[in-house]
């Protein structure tokens, strides 16, 4: 049975949490095993089961959410997952890398704060000044929809990130 967003959201997957843990120990990464298509610039992420609070690999999947990517938990098993959408695949590689670490922060810290998640990603990635300038320019010029949890615009998001973690964002 292929792993889909519906499977994760609506019912338990046949793999139990114990089996997933064994798969991780054996090096069978959910990043490559569970994705329907290769996800560029994704990295392995460890989060926490929503119910047991035990650390575990975050499943990396593709889906149709209207965001670039979104992190959530299976409603039955509590397994953490990040869903990457077509919007993610259209991003420049540098923004894909930042996005995958940003989504990982939601599971690893864990946090619902979008500014903090971006700061955590920037701190982990330690981008060069040139890369940071490209990321800043992308945000400041982004014309797509940006939810209020991100400040309402790409420019507002980046300004909030710079205010929260100037050492990592400038």
DSSP file (Angstrom, degrees, kcal/mol; ACC not computed):
  #  RESIDUE AA STRUCTURE BP1 BP2  ACC     N-H-->O    O-->H-N    N-H-->O    O-->H-N    TCO  KAPPA ALPHA  PHI   PSI    X-CA   Y-CA   Z-CA
    1    1 A X              0   0    0      0, 0.0     2,-0.1     0, 0.0    13,-0.1   0.000 360.0 360.0 360.0 123.3    0.0    0.0    0.0
    2    2 A X        -     0   0    0      1,-0.1     2,-0.5    34,-0.0     5,-0.1  -0.399 360.0-114.1 -70.7 146.6    1.6    3.3   -1.0
    3    3 A X        +     0   0    0     31,-0.1     2,-0.3    -2,-0.1    -1,-0.1  -0.686  45.4 170.6 -80.2 125.3    2.0    5.9    1.7
    4    4 A X     >  -     0   0    0     -2,-0.5     4,-2.1     1,-0.1     5,-0.2  -0.825  49.5-105.5-128.6 168.9   -0.1    9.0    1.0
    5    5 A X  H  > S+     0   0    0     57,-0.3     4,-2.9    -2,-0.3     5,-0.2   0.898 122.0  55.1 -59.8 -40.6   -1.1   12.1    2.8
    6    6 A X  H  > S+     0   0    0      1,-0.2     4,-2.7     2,-0.2     5,-0.4   0.902 105.7  52.0 -61.1 -40.3   -4.6   10.6    3.4
    7    7 A X  H  > S+     0   0    0      1,-0.2     4,-1.6     2,-0.2    -1,-0.2   0.938 113.5  43.6 -59.9 -46.9   -3.0    7.5    5.0
    8    8 A X  H  < S+     0   0    0     -4,-2.1    67,-0.6     1,-0.2    68,-0.4   0.906 119.8  40.9 -66.6 -41.2   -1.0    9.7    7.4
    9    9 A X  H  < S+     0   0    0     -4,-2.9    66,-0.5    65,-0.2    -2,-0.2   0.858 123.9  31.2 -76.9 -35.1   -3.8   12.0    8.2
   10   10 A X  H  < S+     0   0    0     -4,-2.7     2,-0.3    -5,-0.2    -3,-0.2   0.677 118.6   8.5-108.2 -19.0   -6.7    9.6    8.5
   11   11 A X  S  < S-     0   0    0     -4,-1.6    -1,-0.2    -5,-0.4    65,-0.1  -0.990  79.8 -82.6-157.4 164.4   -5.6    6.2    9.7
   12   12 A X        -     0   0    0     -2,-0.3     2,-0.2    64,-0.1     4,-0.1  -0.423  43.2-123.5 -69.5 141.1   -2.6    4.3   11.1
   13   13 A X        -     0   0    0      2,-0.2    -1,-0.1    -2,-0.1   -10,-0.0  -0.561  27.0-110.6 -78.6 150.2   -0.1    3.0    8.6
   14   14 A X  S    S+     0   0    0     -2,-0.2     2,-0.4   -13,-0.1    -1,-0.1   0.791  98.7  87.1 -55.7 -28.4    0.5   -0.7    8.8
   15   15 A X  S    S-     0   0    0      4,-0.1    -2,-0.2     3,-0.0     2,-0.1  -0.582  77.2-141.0 -71.6 129.1    4.0   -0.1   10.2
   16   16 A X     >  -     0   0    0     -2,-0.4     4,-2.3     1,-0.1     5,-0.2  -0.396  25.4-105.8 -80.0 167.1    3.9    0.2   13.9
   17   17 A X  H  > S+     0   0    0      1,-0.2     4,-2.4     2,-0.2     5,-0.2   0.890 122.7  54.2 -60.3 -39.1    6.0    2.7   15.7
   18   18 A X  H  > S+     0   0    0      1,-0.2     4,-2.1     2,-0.2    -1,-0.2   0.916 108.0  48.5 -62.5 -42.9    8.3   -0.1   16.8
   19   19 A X  H  > S+     0   0    0      1,-0.2     4,-2.4     2,-0.2    -1,-0.2   0.895 110.5  51.3 -65.1 -39.2    8.8   -1.3   13.3
   20   20 A X  H  X S+     0   0    0     -4,-2.3     4,-2.4     2,-0.2    -1,-0.2   0.915 108.4  52.1 -62.6 -42.0    9.6    2.3   12.2
   21   21 A X  H  X S+     0   0    0     -4,-2.4     4,-2.3     1,-0.2    -2,-0.2   0.906 109.8  48.6 -61.2 -41.8   12.2    2.6   15.0
   22   22 A X  H  X S+     0   0    0     -4,-2.1     4,-2.2     1,-0.2    -1,-0.2   0.905 109.7  52.8 -63.9 -41.3   13.8   -0.6   13.9
   23   23 A X  H  <>S+     0   0    0     -4,-2.4     5,-3.1     1,-0.2     4,-0.3   0.898 109.6  48.7 -60.7 -40.7   13.9    0.7   10.3
   24   24 A X  H ><5S+     0   0    0     -4,-2.4     3,-1.5     3,-0.2    -2,-0.2   0.923 109.6  51.5 -65.2 -44.1   15.6    3.8   11.4
   25   25 A X  H 3<5S+     0   0    0     -4,-2.3    -1,-0.2     1,-0.3    -2,-0.2   0.871 108.9  51.7 -60.2 -36.9   18.2    1.9   13.4
   26   26 A X  T 3<5S-     0   0    0     -4,-2.2    -1,-0.3    -5,-0.2    -2,-0.2   0.487 122.7-108.2 -79.3  -2.4   18.9   -0.2   10.3
   27   27 A X  T < 5S+     0   0    0     -3,-1.5     2,-1.4    -4,-0.3    -3,-0.2   0.628  71.5 143.0  87.4  13.2   19.4    3.0    8.3
   28   28 A X      < -     0   0    0     -5,-3.1    -1,-0.2    -6,-0.2     2,-0.1  -0.697  42.2-152.1 -87.4  90.0   16.2    2.8    6.3
   29   29 A X    >>  -     0   0    0     -2,-1.4     4,-2.8     1,-0.2     3,-1.0  -0.393  18.2-142.9 -70.2 131.3   15.4    6.5    6.2
   30   30 A X  H 3> S+     0   0    0      1,-0.2     4,-1.4     2,-0.2    30,-0.6   0.728  98.8  72.1 -61.4 -19.5   11.8    7.6    6.0
   31   31 A X  H 34 S+     0   0    0      1,-0.2     8,-0.2     2,-0.1    -1,-0.2   0.886 115.2  18.9 -63.6 -37.1   13.2   10.4    3.8
   32   32 A X  H <4 S+     0   0    0     -3,-1.0    -2,-0.2     2,-0.1    -1,-0.2   0.777 126.2  51.7-103.7 -32.4   13.9    8.0    1.0
   33   33 A X  H  < S+     0   0    0     -4,-2.8    -3,-0.2     1,-0.2    -2,-0.1   0.881 116.7  36.2 -73.4 -37.8   11.7    5.0    1.8
   34   34 A X  S  < S+     0   0    0     -4,-1.4     2,-0.2    -5,-0.3    -1,-0.2   0.622  89.1 101.2 -97.3 -13.9    8.4    6.9    2.3
   35   35 A X        -     0   0    0     -5,-0.4    26,-0.1    -4,-0.2     3,-0.1  -0.525  60.6-148.7 -75.0 136.2    8.5    9.6   -0.3
   36   36 A X  S    S+     0   0    0     -2,-0.2     2,-0.3     1,-0.1    -1,-0.2   0.841  87.5  14.9 -71.1 -32.4    6.5    9.0   -3.4
   37   37 A X  S    S-     0   0    0     -3,-0.0    -1,-0.1     0, 0.0     2,-0.1  -0.936 103.1 -82.4-133.8 156.8    9.0   11.0   -5.5
   38   38 A X        -     0   0    0     -2,-0.3     2,-0.7    -3,-0.1    -6,-0.1  -0.384  40.9-145.1 -59.8 136.3   12.5   12.2   -4.6
   39   39 A X    >   -     0   0    0     -8,-0.2     3,-1.1    -2,-0.1    -1,-0.1  -0.918  17.2-132.4-106.8 113.2   12.3   15.4   -2.6
   40   40 A X  T 3  S+     0   0    0     -2,-0.7     3,-0.1     1,-0.2     0, 0.0  -0.351  80.5   4.9 -69.6 144.2   15.2   17.7   -3.5
   41   41 A X  T 3  S+     0   0    0      1,-0.2     2,-0.2    -2,-0.1    -1,-0.2   0.674  90.6 142.3  62.1  21.7   17.3   19.3   -0.7
   42   42 A X    <   -     0   0    0     -3,-1.1     2,-0.3    58,-0.1    -1,-0.2  -0.636  32.1-161.4 -88.4 151.1   15.5   17.4    2.1
   43   43 A X        -     0   0    0     -2,-0.2     2,-0.1    -3,-0.1    -3,-0.0  -0.923  30.3 -89.5-129.2 158.2   17.4   16.2    5.1
   44   44 A X        -     0   0    0     -2,-0.3     2,-0.4    13,-0.0    15,-0.1  -0.401  46.4-165.9 -65.9 141.6   16.7   13.6    7.7
   45   45 A X        -     0   0    0     13,-0.4    13,-2.9    -2,-0.1     2,-0.5  -0.990  14.4-150.2-134.8 137.5   14.8   15.0   10.7
   46   46 A X  E     +A   57   0A   0     -2,-0.4    11,-0.2    11,-0.2     2,-0.2  -0.940  29.4 156.2-108.6 127.2   14.2   13.7   14.1
   47   47 A X  E     -A   56   0A   0      9,-2.9     9,-2.2    -2,-0.5     2,-0.4  -0.419  38.7 -90.5-125.6-156.8   11.0   14.8   15.8
   48   48 A X  E     -A   55   0A   0     59,-0.4     7,-0.2     7,-0.3     2,-0.2  -0.974  32.3-108.6-129.7 140.2    8.8   13.4   18.6
   49   49 A X     >  -     0   0    0      5,-2.5     4,-1.8    -2,-0.4    30,-0.2  -0.458  29.5-132.5 -62.4 134.4    5.7   11.2   18.5
   50   50 A X  T  4 S+     0   0    0     28,-2.5    -1,-0.1     1,-0.2    28,-0.1   0.829 100.1  30.1 -61.2 -34.9    2.7   13.3   19.3
   51   51 A X  T  4 S+     0   0    0     26,-0.3    -1,-0.2     1,-0.1    27,-0.1   0.873 130.2  31.3 -94.9 -43.0    1.3   10.8   21.8
   52   52 A X  T  4 S-     0   0    0      2,-0.1    -2,-0.2    26,-0.1     3,-0.1   0.663  87.7-140.0 -93.2 -16.7    4.4    9.0   23.3
   53   53 A X     <  +     0   0    0     -4,-1.8     2,-0.3     1,-0.2    -3,-0.1   0.638  52.1 145.3  64.2  15.9    6.8   12.0   23.0
   54   54 A X        -     0   0    0      1,-0.1    -5,-2.5    -6,-0.0    -1,-0.2  -0.634  56.1-107.2 -81.5 140.5    9.5    9.4   22.0
   55   55 A X  E     +A   48   0A   0     -2,-0.3     2,-0.3    -7,-0.2    -7,-0.3  -0.403  52.0 155.3 -67.3 144.3   12.0   10.7   19.4
   56   56 A X  E     -A   47   0A   0     -9,-2.2    -9,-2.9    -2,-0.1     2,-0.1  -0.983  47.1 -79.0-162.2 160.2   11.6    9.3   15.9
   57   57 A X  E     -A   46   0A   0     -2,-0.3     2,-0.4   -11,-0.2   -11,-0.2  -0.382  45.4-124.0 -63.0 140.0   12.4   10.0   12.3
   58   58 A X        -     0   0    0    -13,-2.9   -13,-0.4    21,-0.1     2,-0.3  -0.746  24.5-123.2 -83.9 130.6   10.0   12.4   10.6
   59   59 A X  E     -b   81   0B   0     21,-2.5    23,-2.8    -2,-0.4     2,-0.6  -0.601  20.0-149.6 -74.2 134.5    8.4   11.0    7.5
   60   60 A X  E     +b   82   0B   0    -30,-0.6     2,-0.3    -2,-0.3    23,-0.2  -0.938  29.7 160.8-107.8 117.5    9.0   13.1    4.5
   61   61 A X  E     -b   83   0B   0     21,-2.9    23,-3.1    -2,-0.6     2,-0.3  -0.828  35.5-120.0-132.7 167.9    6.1   12.9    2.0
   62   62 A X  E     +b   84   0B   0     -2,-0.3   -57,-0.3    21,-0.2     2,-0.3  -0.825  41.8 144.4-107.3 152.8    4.7   14.8   -1.0
   63   63 A X        -     0   0    0     21,-2.2    23,-0.4    -2,-0.3   -59,-0.0  -0.876  53.5 -94.3-164.8-164.5    1.1   16.2   -1.1
   64   64 A X        +     0   0    0     -2,-0.3    21,-0.1    21,-0.2    -2,-0.0   0.095  57.6 141.7-120.9  20.8   -1.2   18.9   -2.2
   65   65 A X        -     0   0    0      1,-0.1    21,-0.2     5,-0.1    -2,-0.1  -0.285  59.9-120.1 -60.1 151.2   -1.4   21.3    0.7
   66   66 A X  S    S+     0   0    0     19,-0.1    -1,-0.1    20,-0.1     2,-0.1   0.571  89.3  81.2 -74.4  -5.5   -1.5   25.0   -0.4
   67   67 A X  S    S-     0   0    0      1,-0.1    20,-0.4    20,-0.0    21,-0.3  -0.390  93.7-109.4 -89.6 172.0    1.7   25.8    1.5
   68   68 A X  S    S-     0   0    0      1,-0.3    17,-2.2    19,-0.2    20,-0.7   0.935  99.0 -21.8 -62.6 -45.7    5.3   25.2    0.4
   69   69 A X  E     -C   84   0B   0     15,-0.2     2,-0.3    18,-0.1    -1,-0.3  -0.967  65.7-158.4-158.9 156.8    5.5   22.5    3.0
   70   70 A X  E     -C   83   0B   0     13,-2.0    13,-3.1    -2,-0.3     2,-0.4  -0.998   8.4-144.4-146.6 140.7    3.7   21.7    6.2
   71   71 A X  E     +C   82   0B   0     -2,-0.3     2,-0.3    11,-0.2    11,-0.2  -0.855  34.6 139.6-106.5 140.7    4.6   19.7    9.3
   72   72 A X  E     -C   81   0B   0      9,-2.8     9,-2.9    -2,-0.4     2,-0.3  -0.877  41.2-107.8-158.6-173.5    2.0   17.7   11.2
   73   73 A X  E     -C   80   0B   0     -2,-0.3     7,-0.2     7,-0.3     2,-0.2  -0.966  36.3-100.0-130.4 146.2    1.4   14.4   13.0
   74   74 A X     >  -     0   0    0      5,-2.6     4,-1.6    -2,-0.3   -65,-0.2  -0.482  32.2-137.1 -61.2 131.8   -0.6   11.3   12.1
   75   75 A X  T  4 S+     0   0    0    -67,-0.6    -1,-0.1   -66,-0.5   -66,-0.1   0.693  97.1  33.2 -70.2 -19.8   -3.9   11.6   14.0
   76   76 A X  T  4 S+     0   0    0    -68,-0.4    -1,-0.2   -65,-0.1   -64,-0.1   0.851 130.6  26.3-101.5 -49.2   -3.9    7.9   15.0
   77   77 A X  T  4 S-     0   0    0    -69,-0.2   -26,-0.3   -66,-0.1    -2,-0.2   0.704  90.7-131.4 -91.6 -21.4   -0.3    6.9   15.5
   78   78 A X     <  +     0   0    0     -4,-1.6   -28,-2.5     1,-0.3     2,-0.2   0.530  49.1 156.7  81.1   5.7    1.2   10.3   16.4
   79   79 A X        -     0   0    0    -30,-0.2    -5,-2.6    -6,-0.1    -1,-0.3  -0.474  41.8-124.7 -67.4 129.2    4.0    9.8   13.8
   80   80 A X  E     + C   0  73B   0     -7,-0.2   -21,-2.5    -2,-0.2     2,-0.3  -0.496  35.7 174.6 -75.1 144.1    5.5   13.1   12.7
   81   81 A X  E     -bC  59  72B   0     -9,-2.9    -9,-2.8   -23,-0.2     2,-0.4  -0.991  25.8-147.5-145.8 155.1    5.5   14.0    9.0
   82   82 A X  E     -bC  60  71B   0    -23,-2.8   -21,-2.9    -2,-0.3     2,-0.5  -0.995  16.1-152.4-121.3 129.1    6.4   16.8    6.7
   83   83 A X  E     -bC  61  70B   0    -13,-3.1   -13,-2.0    -2,-0.4     2,-0.4  -0.897   6.3-158.8-104.4 122.4    4.4   17.2    3.5
   84   84 A X  E     -bC  62  69B   0    -23,-3.1   -21,-2.2    -2,-0.5   -15,-0.2  -0.859  12.9-161.8-102.4 134.6    6.2   18.9    0.6
   85   85 A X    >>  -     0   0    0    -17,-2.2     4,-1.6    -2,-0.4     3,-0.6  -0.492  38.0 -92.6-110.8 177.1    4.0   20.4   -2.2
   86   86 A X  H 3> S+     0   0    0    -23,-0.4     4,-1.1     1,-0.2     5,-0.1   0.818 123.9  62.1 -59.2 -30.9    4.4   21.5   -5.8
   87   87 A X  H 3> S+     0   0    0    -20,-0.4     4,-0.5     1,-0.2     3,-0.4   0.896 102.2  51.2 -61.9 -39.1    5.2   25.0   -4.5
   88   88 A X  H X4 S+     0   0    0    -20,-0.7     3,-1.4    -3,-0.6    -2,-0.2   0.923 106.3  53.6 -61.8 -44.8    8.2   23.5   -2.7
   89   89 A X  H 3< S+     0   0    0     -4,-1.6    -1,-0.2     1,-0.3    -2,-0.2   0.736 106.1  54.5 -65.4 -21.8    9.5   21.9   -5.9
   90   90 A X  H 3< S+     0   0    0     -4,-1.1    -1,-0.3    -3,-0.4    -2,-0.2   0.571  88.7 101.6 -86.7 -10.4    9.2   25.3   -7.6
   91   91 A X  S << S-     0   0    0     -3,-1.4     5,-0.0    -4,-0.5     2,-0.0  -0.348  85.7 -97.8 -71.7 152.9   11.4   27.0   -5.0
   92   92 A X    >>  -     0   0    0      1,-0.1     4,-2.1    -2,-0.0     3,-0.7  -0.392  41.0-107.4 -62.2 151.1   15.1   27.8   -5.7
   93   93 A X  H 3> S+     0   0    0      1,-0.3     4,-2.4     2,-0.2     5,-0.2   0.841 119.2  55.2 -52.0 -38.9   17.4   25.1   -4.1
   94   94 A X  H 3> S+     0   0    0      1,-0.2     4,-2.1     2,-0.2    -1,-0.3   0.896 109.8  46.2 -62.9 -39.8   18.6   27.4   -1.4
   95   95 A X  H <> S+     0   0    0     -3,-0.7     4,-2.6     2,-0.2    -1,-0.2   0.826 109.5  55.2 -72.9 -31.4   15.0   28.1   -0.3
   96   96 A X  H  X S+     0   0    0     -4,-2.1     4,-2.6     2,-0.2    -2,-0.2   0.934 108.6  48.6 -62.9 -44.7   14.2   24.4   -0.5
   97   97 A X  H  X S+     0   0    0     -4,-2.4     4,-1.8     1,-0.2    -2,-0.2   0.933 113.3  46.0 -62.1 -46.5   17.1   23.8    1.9
   98   98 A X  H  X S+     0   0    0     -4,-2.1     4,-2.6     1,-0.2    -1,-0.2   0.913 112.8  51.7 -61.2 -42.5   15.9   26.5    4.3
   99   99 A X  H  X S+     0   0    0     -4,-2.6     4,-2.8     1,-0.2     5,-0.2   0.908 107.2  51.0 -63.2 -43.3   12.3   25.3    4.1
  100  100 A X  H  X S+     0   0    0     -4,-2.6     4,-1.8     1,-0.2    -1,-0.2   0.889 114.2  44.2 -65.3 -37.6   13.2   21.7    4.9
  101  101 A X  H  X S+     0   0    0     -4,-1.8     4,-2.0     2,-0.2    -1,-0.2   0.885 111.6  54.2 -71.5 -37.9   15.2   22.8    8.0
  102  102 A X  H  X S+     0   0    0     -4,-2.6     4,-1.1     1,-0.2    -2,-0.2   0.938 110.7  45.8 -58.1 -47.5   12.4   25.2    9.0
  103  103 A X  H  X S+     0   0    0     -4,-2.8     4,-0.8     1,-0.2     3,-0.4   0.875 108.5  56.6 -65.7 -36.5    9.8   22.3    8.8
  104  104 A X  H >X S+     0   0    0     -4,-1.8     4,-3.0     1,-0.2     3,-1.0   0.883  99.3  61.0 -60.7 -37.6   12.2   20.1   10.8
  105  105 A X  H 3X S+     0   0    0     -4,-2.0     4,-2.3     1,-0.3     5,-0.5   0.873  94.8  61.7 -58.3 -37.1   12.3   22.7   13.6
  106  106 A X  H 3< S+     0   0    0     -4,-1.1     5,-0.5    -3,-0.4     4,-0.4   0.847 116.8  31.1 -58.6 -32.2    8.5   22.3   14.0
  107  107 A X  H << S+     0   0    0     -3,-1.0   -59,-0.4    -4,-0.8    -2,-0.2   0.795 122.3  47.1 -93.5 -32.8    9.1   18.7   15.0
  108  108 A X  H  < S+     0   0    0     -4,-3.0    -3,-0.2   -61,-0.2    -2,-0.2   0.859 127.6  18.8 -83.2 -37.2   12.6   18.9   16.6
  109  109 A X  S  < S-     0   0    0     -4,-2.3    -1,-0.1    -5,-0.2    -3,-0.1   0.935 105.3-130.7 -72.6 -43.9   12.3   21.9   19.0
  110  110 A X        +     0   0    0     -5,-0.5     2,-0.3    -4,-0.4    -4,-0.2   0.833  48.2 150.0 -79.8 157.4    9.1   21.5   18.8
  111  111 A X        -     0   0    0     -5,-0.5    -2,-0.1    -6,-0.3    -1,-0.1  -0.997  43.1-159.6-150.4 149.9    7.6   24.9   18.0
  112  112 A X        +     0   0    0     -2,-0.3     2,-0.6     5,-0.0    -6,-0.1   0.400  67.1 109.5-101.0  -3.2    4.6   26.4   16.3
  113  113 A X     >  -     0   0    0      1,-0.2     4,-2.3     2,-0.1     5,-0.2  -0.653  55.7-160.1 -80.0 115.9    6.4   29.8   16.0
  114  114 A X  H  > S+     0   0    0     -2,-0.6     4,-1.8    35,-0.4    -1,-0.2   0.847  90.1  50.3 -67.6 -35.0    7.2   30.4   12.4
  115  115 A X  H  > S+     0   0    0     34,-0.3     4,-2.4     2,-0.2    -1,-0.2   0.928 112.0  47.3 -68.7 -44.5    9.9   33.0   13.1
  116  116 A X  H  > S+     0   0    0      1,-0.2     4,-2.8     2,-0.2    -2,-0.2   0.893 109.6  54.3 -63.3 -40.1   11.6   30.7   15.7
  117  117 A X  H  X S+     0   0    0     -4,-2.3     4,-2.1     1,-0.2    -1,-0.2   0.901 110.4  46.2 -61.2 -40.7   11.5   27.8   13.2
  118  118 A X  H  X S+     0   0    0     -4,-1.8     4,-2.7     2,-0.2    -2,-0.2   0.904 111.6  51.3 -69.1 -40.2   13.3   29.9   10.6
  119  119 A X  H  X S+     0   0    0     -4,-2.4     4,-2.6     2,-0.2    -2,-0.2   0.920 109.7  50.0 -61.0 -43.5   15.8   31.1   13.1
  120  120 A X  H  X S+     0   0    0     -4,-2.8     4,-2.3     2,-0.2    -1,-0.2   0.918 111.3  49.5 -60.2 -43.4   16.5   27.5   14.2
  121  121 A X  H  X S+     0   0    0     -4,-2.1     4,-2.4     1,-0.2    -2,-0.2   0.929 111.4  48.2 -62.2 -45.7   17.0   26.5   10.5
  122  122 A X  H  X S+     0   0    0     -4,-2.7     4,-2.3     1,-0.2     5,-0.4   0.898 111.4  50.8 -61.7 -40.5   19.3   29.4    9.9
  123  123 A X  H  < S+     0   0    0     -4,-2.6    -1,-0.2     1,-0.2    -2,-0.2   0.904 112.8  46.0 -64.8 -40.8   21.4   28.5   13.0
  124  124 A X  H  < S+     0   0    0     -4,-2.3    -2,-0.2    -5,-0.2    -1,-0.2   0.882 117.2  43.4 -67.6 -38.6   21.6   24.9   11.9
  125  125 A X  H  < S-     0   0    0     -4,-2.4    -2,-0.2    -5,-0.2    -1,-0.2   0.774  83.7-156.3 -84.5 -27.6   22.6   25.7    8.3
  126  126 A X     <  -     0   0    0     -4,-2.3    -3,-0.1    -5,-0.2    -4,-0.1   0.944  20.5-158.1  49.8  58.1   25.1   28.5    9.0
  127  127 A X        -     0   0    0     -5,-0.4    -1,-0.1    41,-0.2     2,-0.0  -0.230  15.7-108.1 -63.7 153.7   24.6   30.1    5.5
  128  128 A X     >  -     0   0    0      1,-0.1     4,-2.7     4,-0.0     5,-0.2  -0.306  33.1-103.9 -72.7 166.3   27.3   32.4    4.0
  129  129 A X  H  > S+     0   0    0      1,-0.2     4,-2.1     2,-0.2     5,-0.1   0.889 124.3  52.4 -59.2 -39.7   26.7   36.1    3.8
  130  130 A X  H  > S+     0   0    0      2,-0.2     4,-1.8     1,-0.2    -1,-0.2   0.922 110.3  46.7 -63.4 -45.1   26.1   35.7    0.0
  131  131 A X  H  > S+     0   0    0      1,-0.2     4,-2.4     2,-0.2    -2,-0.2   0.908 111.0  52.3 -64.5 -41.4   23.5   32.9    0.7
  132  132 A X  H  X S+     0   0    0     -4,-2.7     4,-2.9     1,-0.2    -1,-0.2   0.888 107.3  52.8 -61.5 -38.4   21.8   35.0    3.4
  133  133 A X  H  X S+     0   0    0     -4,-2.1     4,-2.4     2,-0.2    -1,-0.2   0.893 109.7  48.7 -63.6 -39.0   21.6   37.9    0.9
  134  134 A X  H  X S+     0   0    0     -4,-1.8     4,-2.4     2,-0.2    -2,-0.2   0.905 112.8  47.5 -65.8 -41.8   19.9   35.6   -1.6
  135  135 A X  H  X S+     0   0    0     -4,-2.4     4,-2.3     2,-0.2    -2,-0.2   0.920 112.7  48.8 -66.0 -43.9   17.4   34.4    1.0
  136  136 A X  H  X S+     0   0    0     -4,-2.9     4,-2.9     1,-0.2     5,-0.2   0.929 112.1  48.9 -60.7 -45.7   16.7   37.9    2.2
  137  137 A X  H  X S+     0   0    0     -4,-2.4     4,-1.8     2,-0.2    -2,-0.2   0.906 109.4  52.6 -61.7 -42.2   16.1   39.1   -1.4
  138  138 A X  H  X S+     0   0    0     -4,-2.4     4,-0.7     1,-0.2    -1,-0.2   0.949 113.9  42.6 -58.7 -49.0   13.8   36.1   -2.1
  139  139 A X  H >< S+     0   0    0     -4,-2.3     3,-0.8     1,-0.2    -2,-0.2   0.925 113.4  51.1 -64.1 -45.1   11.7   36.9    1.0
  140  140 A X  H 3< S+     0   0    0     -4,-2.9    15,-0.3     1,-0.2    -1,-0.2   0.779 118.0  38.8 -66.3 -26.2   11.6   40.7    0.3
  141  141 A X  H 3< S+     0   0    0     -4,-1.8     2,-0.3    -5,-0.2    -1,-0.2   0.429  83.9 123.3-102.6  -0.5   10.5   40.2   -3.3
  142  142 A X    <<  +     0   0    0     -3,-0.8    12,-0.6    -4,-0.7    13,-0.3  -0.459  33.4 179.9 -68.7 125.9    8.1   37.3   -2.7
  143  143 A X        +     0   0    0     -2,-0.3    -1,-0.1    10,-0.1     3,-0.1   0.430  45.0 103.5-106.6  -2.1    4.7   38.2   -4.0
  144  144 A X  S    S-     0   0    0      1,-0.2    10,-0.2     9,-0.0     2,-0.1  -0.151  86.4 -68.4 -75.1 174.9    2.7   35.0   -3.2
  145  145 A X        -     0   0    0      8,-0.1     2,-0.4     9,-0.0    -1,-0.2  -0.399  48.4-172.1 -66.8 138.9    0.3   34.6   -0.3
  146  146 A X        -     0   0    0      6,-0.4    -1,-0.0    -2,-0.1     5,-0.0  -0.981  19.7-128.9-134.8 119.9    1.8   34.7    3.1
  147  147 A X    > > -     0   0    0     -2,-0.4     5,-1.9     1,-0.1     3,-1.8  -0.133  25.0-107.7 -66.9 162.6   -0.3   33.8    6.1
  148  148 A X  G > 5S+     0   0    0      1,-0.3     3,-1.6     3,-0.2    -1,-0.1   0.782 116.1  67.5 -62.8 -27.4   -0.5   36.0    9.2
  149  149 A X  G 3 5S+     0   0    0      1,-0.3   -35,-0.4     2,-0.1    -1,-0.3   0.678 103.9  47.0 -66.8 -14.6    1.5   33.5   11.3
  150  150 A X  G < 5S-     0   0    0     -3,-1.8     3,-0.3   -36,-0.1    -1,-0.3   0.305 131.9 -92.1-104.7   5.2    4.4   34.5    9.0
  151  151 A X  T < 5 -     0   0    0     -3,-1.6    -3,-0.2     1,-0.2    -2,-0.1   0.349  59.9 -86.4  99.9  -6.0    3.8   38.3    9.3
  152  152 A X  S   <S+     0   0    0     -5,-1.9    -6,-0.4     4,-0.1     2,-0.3   0.234 106.2  41.0  92.4 -14.4    1.6   38.6    6.3
  153  153 A X  S  > S-     0   0    0     -3,-0.3     4,-2.5    -6,-0.2     5,-0.2  -0.983  83.2-111.0-156.3 161.7    4.3   39.1    3.6
  154  154 A X  H  > S+     0   0    0    -12,-0.6     4,-2.5    -2,-0.3   -14,-0.2   0.902 119.6  50.8 -61.5 -40.5    7.7   37.8    2.7
  155  155 A X  H  > S+     0   0    0    -13,-0.3     4,-2.5   -15,-0.3    -1,-0.2   0.910 110.8  48.1 -64.5 -41.9    9.3   41.1    3.6
  156  156 A X  H  > S+     0   0    0      2,-0.2     4,-2.3     1,-0.2    -2,-0.2   0.890 110.6  52.4 -66.7 -38.2    7.5   41.1    7.1
  157  157 A X  H  X S+     0   0    0     -4,-2.5     4,-2.3     2,-0.2    -2,-0.2   0.956 112.0  44.7 -60.3 -49.5    8.6   37.5    7.6
  158  158 A X  H  X S+     0   0    0     -4,-2.5     4,-2.7     1,-0.2     5,-0.2   0.902 111.7  52.5 -65.5 -39.1   12.2   38.2    6.9
  159  159 A X  H  X S+     0   0    0     -4,-2.5     4,-2.1     1,-0.2    -1,-0.2   0.903 110.6  48.8 -61.5 -40.4   12.1   41.4    9.0
  160  160 A X  H  X S+     0   0    0     -4,-2.3     4,-1.9     2,-0.2    -2,-0.2   0.878 111.3  49.3 -65.7 -38.7   10.7   39.4   11.9
  161  161 A X  H  X S+     0   0    0     -4,-2.3     4,-2.9     2,-0.2    -2,-0.2   0.930 110.9  49.2 -65.8 -46.1   13.4   36.7   11.5
  162  162 A X  H  < S+     0   0    0     -4,-2.7    -2,-0.2     1,-0.2    -1,-0.2   0.892 112.0  49.6 -61.0 -39.6   16.2   39.4   11.4
  163  163 A X  H  < S+     0   0    0     -4,-2.1     3,-0.4    -5,-0.2    -1,-0.2   0.875 115.4  43.6 -66.6 -36.3   14.7   41.0   14.6
  164  164 A X  H  < S+     0   0    0     -4,-1.9    -2,-0.2     1,-0.2    -1,-0.2   0.871 133.8  12.2 -79.5 -37.5   14.6   37.6   16.4
  165  165 A X    >X  +     0   0    0     -4,-2.9     4,-1.6    -5,-0.1     3,-1.1  -0.473  65.4 162.3-141.4  67.3   18.0   36.2   15.4
  166  166 A X  H 3> S+     0   0    0     -3,-0.4     4,-1.3     1,-0.3    -1,-0.1   0.818  75.2  61.0 -59.5 -32.0   20.2   38.9   13.8
  167  167 A X  H 34 S+     0   0    0      1,-0.2    -1,-0.3     2,-0.2    -5,-0.1   0.830 114.4  34.5 -65.3 -30.5   23.4   36.9   14.4
  168  168 A X  H <4 S+     0   0    0     -3,-1.1   -41,-0.2     2,-0.1    -1,-0.2   0.661 120.2  47.9 -96.4 -18.6   22.1   34.0   12.2
  169  169 A X  H  <        0   0    0     -4,-1.6    -2,-0.2    -7,-0.2    -3,-0.2   0.481 360.0 360.0-104.4  -4.5   20.1   36.1    9.6
  170  170 A X     <        0   0    0     -4,-1.3    -3,-0.1    -5,-0.2    -2,-0.1   0.397 360.0 360.0-128.7 360.0   22.6   38.8    8.7
